[in-house]
Amino acid sequence: MNLLDTLLRCVATLVAFLVLPLVVGQTEHKVMAHMQGRLGPMYAGGFHGWAQLVADGVKFAQKEDIVPSGADRRIFRYAPAVALLPYLLVLLAIPVGPGGFVGQAIDAGIFFVLAVMGIGVLGSLMAGWASANKFSLLGGLRTAAQLMSYELPMLLAAASVAMAAGTVSLPGIVDAFHWWWLPWQAIGAFVFFTAGLAELQRPPFDMPVADSEIIFGAYTEYTGLRFALFLLSEYAGIVVVSGLTTVLFLGGWHGPFPDSLGWLWTLLKTFALAFVVIWLRVTYPRLREDQLMRFAWTVLIPLALVQLALTGIIKVAIS
């Protein structure tokens, strides 16, 4: 891999990182407007509210950047970047198509992406701790509890598909994929995708930002572009979780198209899962904190262990 090739891969990943989350954000505006009969997101710019995303960007840019007087200013300012940048690193490791169509192929890809995604949650913890606000601190503590609860089922589900493929490399898992894996790994896919939503604090797992209880959790004191960076990290997380679910459980670039169009099939699957994320936000109410924890420890973790045991049995039977 020469310098030019490395530079092109980095630029392509950066462009995808800047564009895809915005597309998901715009799609969320439109999907929620249709599902809930909202007029606002369909108004800006005229035809189908095409300028809503531009209006949001202008609004955030115009707002005053305020730092609370009692805040830890350095950590308060770094928190949005800590929340956002890990998703850029994960995006580098997600294979989009065959033949090296990936930012950087990593032999231990699963371990890398799960470890780096865990770092992203630290941004919320930093924001909650540094804001000098009791509601922000409560949101940060809820974020920590949610991370510890849902990281384990996510890891177990990923371990199941790695066991099935015989590798922890993401391109290797896609290469080893067979369509008859879909019913066999369905439980693992459900656990991984659900735990990913919980780590992103998306509804119905958004107790750390419960506006009716703690205003807006760890992000209560943030305004302007810093708050926009937290929103961008949420949409980037949706792209990453949907992309990882596609790669691990839905065959990645495998589909009815030729391999030369495998990248298109990967994007279609990713955006289909992103639509499901938006759909869940509109459909289900927020869980209580005790229900949130109980769901992880009494439902997702046992299901992940069952999937892991099933994978072991089938692998032994096949071999």
C-alpha positions in Angstrom: 0.0 0.0 0.0 1.7 3.2 -1.2 1.3 6.7 0.1 -1.2 7.8 -2.6 -3.4 4.7 -2.0 -3.4 5.4 1.8 -4.3 9.0 1.2 -7.2 8.1 -1.1 -8.6 5.6 1.4 -8.4 8.2 4.2 -10.1 10.9 2.1 -12.8 8.5 1.0 -13.4 7.4 4.6 -13.5 11.0 5.8 -16.0 12.0 3.1 -18.2 9.0 4.0 -18.0 10.0 7.7 -19.1 13.6 6.9 -21.8 12.7 4.4 -23.5 9.5 5.6 -24.5 10.7 9.1 -26.0 13.8 7.6 -28.0 11.7 5.1 -29.3 9.6 8.1 -30.2 12.8 10.0 -32.1 14.2 7.0 -33.8 10.8 6.5 -34.9 10.8 10.2 -36.5 14.2 9.8 -38.5 13.0 6.8 -39.5 9.6 8.1 -40.6 11.0 11.4 -42.5 13.7 9.6 -44.4 11.1 7.6 -45.0 8.7 10.4 -46.2 11.4 12.9 -47.8 13.9 10.6 -45.3 16.7 11.3 -45.4 19.8 9.2 -42.2 21.5 10.2 -39.6 19.2 8.6 -41.6 19.2 5.4 -41.7 23.0 5.1 -38.1 24.4 4.9 -37.0 25.2 1.4 -40.3 24.3 -0.3 -40.3 20.9 -2.0 -40.4 18.2 0.7 -38.5 20.3 3.1 -35.2 19.8 1.3 -33.5 22.6 3.2 -34.3 21.3 6.7 -30.7 20.1 7.2 -29.3 23.4 6.1 -31.6 25.2 8.4 -30.5 23.1 11.3 -26.8 23.7 10.5 -27.4 27.5 10.4 -29.3 27.4 13.6 -26.5 25.6 15.5 -23.8 27.8 14.0 -25.7 31.0 15.2 -26.1 29.9 18.8 -23.8 31.2 21.4 -21.1 28.8 22.7 -21.5 28.8 26.5 -19.3 27.1 29.1 -20.8 27.0 32.6 -18.7 29.0 35.1 -18.2 25.9 37.4 -17.3 23.5 34.6 -14.0 21.8 34.0 -13.4 23.8 30.8 -10.8 21.6 29.2 -12.8 18.4 29.6 -16.0 20.1 28.7 -14.6 21.3 25.4 -12.9 17.9 24.5 -16.0 15.8 25.2 -17.7 16.3 21.8 -14.6 15.3 20.0 -14.1 12.2 22.2 -17.7 11.2 21.4 -17.4 11.7 17.7 -13.9 10.7 16.5 -14.0 7.0 17.5 -16.7 6.4 14.9 -14.3 7.7 12.2 -11.7 5.1 13.3 -14.3 2.3 13.2 -15.5 3.4 9.8 -12.0 2.9 8.5 -12.2 -0.8 9.4 -15.6 -1.7 8.0 -15.3 -3.4 4.6 -17.7 -2.1 1.9 -16.8 -4.3 -1.0 -14.5 -7.2 -2.1 -11.0 -6.8 -3.3 -9.7 -4.6 -0.5 -12.6 -2.1 -0.6 -11.9 -1.0 3.0 -10.1 1.9 4.6 -7.7 -0.4 6.5 -8.0 -4.2 6.8 -7.2 -5.2 10.4 -6.6 -8.8 11.3 -8.3 -8.5 14.7 -11.1 -6.3 13.3 -13.8 -7.3 15.7 -11.7 -6.5 18.7 -10.7 -3.2 17.3 -14.1 -1.9 16.4 -15.7 -3.0 19.7 -12.9 -1.5 21.7 -13.0 1.8 19.9 -16.8 2.1 20.0 -16.5 1.7 23.8 -14.2 4.8 23.9 -16.9 6.9 22.2 -19.2 6.5 25.2 -16.5 8.2 27.3 -17.4 11.4 25.6 -20.8 11.4 27.3 -19.2 10.5 30.6 -16.8 13.4 30.2 -19.6 15.8 29.3 -21.7 14.7 32.3 -18.8 15.0 34.8 -17.4 18.3 33.5 -20.6 20.3 33.2 -21.0 21.1 37.0 -24.7 20.2 36.7 -26.5 17.5 38.7 -28.7 16.5 35.8 -25.7 16.2 33.5 -24.0 14.1 36.1 -27.0 11.8 36.4 -27.0 11.4 32.7 -23.3 10.5 32.7 -23.9 7.9 35.4 -26.8 6.4 33.5 -24.5 6.3 30.4 -21.8 4.4 32.4 -24.4 1.8 33.7 -25.8 1.3 30.3 -22.4 0.8 28.7 -21.4 -1.8 31.2 -24.7 -3.7 30.8 -24.9 -3.7 27.0 -21.2 -4.1 26.1 -21.2 -7.8 27.2 -24.1 -9.1 25.0 -22.7 -7.1 22.1 -19.3 -8.8 22.5 -20.9 -12.3 22.9 -23.0 -11.9 19.8 -19.9 -10.8 17.8 -17.9 -13.7 19.2 -20.6 -16.1 17.9 -20.3 -15.0 14.3 -16.5 -14.9 14.6 -16.6 -18.5 15.8 -18.8 -19.5 12.8 -16.4 -17.8 10.3 -13.2 -19.0 12.1 -11.7 -15.5 12.0 -11.9 -12.2 13.8 -11.1 -10.2 10.6 -14.1 -8.3 9.2 -13.3 -9.0 5.5 -12.7 -12.6 6.5 -16.1 -12.9 8.1 -17.8 -11.6 5.0 -15.8 -14.0 2.8 -16.8 -16.9 4.9 -20.5 -15.9 5.0 -23.2 -18.4 3.6 -26.8 -17.5 3.2 -27.9 -20.4 5.4 -26.3 -18.5 8.3 -29.2 -16.1 8.4 -31.6 -18.2 10.4 -28.8 -19.8 12.4 -27.3 -16.4 13.5 -30.6 -14.5 13.8 -30.5 -14.5 17.6 -27.0 -13.1 17.5 -28.0 -10.4 15.0 -30.9 -9.3 17.2 -28.7 -9.1 20.3 -25.9 -7.2 18.5 -28.2 -4.7 16.9 -30.3 -4.1 20.0 -27.2 -3.7 22.2 -25.8 -1.3 19.6 -28.9 0.8 19.9 -28.6 0.9 23.6 -24.9 2.0 23.5 -26.0 4.8 21.1 -28.7 5.8 23.7 -31.3 5.7 20.9 -35.0 5.2 21.8 -36.4 3.2 23.4 -33.0 3.0 25.3 -32.5 6.7 25.8 -32.8 6.9 29.6 -29.4 8.7 29.8 -31.0 11.7 27.9 -34.5 11.4 29.3 -35.8 14.9 28.7 -38.8 14.5 31.0 -36.6 13.5 33.9 -33.1 15.0 33.6 -33.6 17.7 30.9 -31.1 16.3 28.4 -28.7 14.2 30.4 -25.0 14.8 29.9 -25.6 17.3 27.1 -27.8 19.7 29.1 -25.2 22.4 29.3 -24.1 22.2 25.6 -25.1 24.7 23.0 -24.3 25.6 19.4 -21.8 23.6 17.4 -20.6 21.5 20.4 -24.1 20.2 20.8 -24.3 19.6 17.1 -21.2 17.4 17.3 -22.9 15.2 19.9 -25.9 14.9 17.5 -23.5 14.1 14.6 -21.8 11.4 16.7 -25.3 9.8 17.3 -26.0 9.7 13.6 -22.4 8.5 12.9 -23.0 5.7 15.5 -26.2 4.7 13.6 -24.2 4.3 10.4 -21.5 2.3 12.2 -23.8 0.0 14.1 -25.9 -0.6 10.9 -22.7 -1.2 8.9 -21.3 -3.7 11.4 -24.6 -5.6 11.6 -24.6 -5.8 7.8 -21.0 -7.1 7.7 -21.3 -9.5 10.6 -24.8 -11.0 10.1 -26.2 -10.0 6.7 -23.3 -11.0 4.4 -21.9 -7.5 3.7 -21.4 -7.1 0.0 -22.9 -10.5 -0.9 -26.2 -10.2 -2.8 -27.9 -10.5 -6.2 -25.6 -7.9 -7.7 -22.2 -8.8 -9.2 -19.2 -8.4 -6.9 -18.2 -5.2 -8.7 -21.4 -3.7 -7.3 -21.0 -5.2 -3.8 -20.5 -1.8 -2.3 -24.0 -0.8 -3.4 -25.5 -3.9 -1.7 -23.6 -3.1 1.5 -25.0 0.5 1.5 -28.5 -0.7 0.8 -28.4 -3.1 3.8 -26.9 -0.4 6.0 -29.5 2.2 5.2 -32.3 -0.4 5.6 -31.1 -1.0 9.1 -30.8 2.8 9.7 -34.4 3.1 8.7 -35.3 0.4 11.3 -33.4 2.5 13.9 -35.6 5.6 13.0 -38.7 3.5 12.9 -38.1 2.2 16.5 -37.7 5.8 17.7 -41.1 6.7 16.4 -42.8 3.4 17.5 -41.8 2.5 21.1 -41.9 4.5 24.3 -38.8 5.0 26.5 -38.0 2.2 29.0 -37.6 2.9 32.7 -34.1 2.6 34.1 -34.8 -0.6 35.9 -36.4 -2.1 32.8 -33.4 -1.1 30.8 -31.0 -2.9 33.1 -33.2 -5.9 33.4 -33.6 -6.3 29.7 -29.8 -6.5 29.3 -29.1 -8.9 32.1 -32.1 -11.2 31.9 -32.9 -11.2 28.1 -29.9 -10.2 25.9 -27.1 -11.9 27.8 -28.9 -15.3 28.1 -29.9 -15.0 24.4 -26.2 -14.3 23.4 -25.0 -17.3 25.4 -27.6 -19.5 23.7 -26.4 -18.2 20.4 -22.8 -18.9 21.3 -23.6 -22.4 22.4 -25.7 -23.1 19.3 -22.8 -21.9 17.1 -20.4 -24.2 18.9 -22.7 -27.2 18.5 -23.2 -26.6 14.8 -19.5 -26.0 14.2 -18.7 -29.3 15.8 -21.5 -31.1 13.9 -20.3 -29.7 10.6 -16.6 -30.5 11.2 
